[in-house]
Amino acid sequence: MVKEQHFVRVPDPRGSRKILLGKVIDFKTLKEDWNEYELSDGTIVKVKLVAQSISYVIDPEKNDIMRNDLGEPVINIRYTVIISPIFTDKKLGLSEKKKSR
């Protein structure tokens, strides 16, 4: 059985305003870590980038995968950025009395 290929529309990485095709590549997630930042007021901000779709950009002139000057395939990634702030009790206005209820 031949596996069906899938394509997405991607911006031309050469900077023109053209839209090109990207050949969707299957992938498995090996690791997704959070970046954590502590703000001066004690708030912790956690940030994670999650890939939704990875594709090789198709060069319309060659009808093949676009390559950079080093010969490497040009990749497009659709992603979501997840931001999760963690506030201190004081920042949220919680007192010991309110927390115990």
Buried (B, 14 or more C-beta within 10 A) or exposed (E): EEEEEEEBEBBBEEEEEEEBBBBBEEEEEEEEEEEEEEEEEEBEBBEBEEEEBBBBBBBEEEEEBBBEEEEEEBBBEEEEEEEEEEBEEEEEEEEEEEEEE
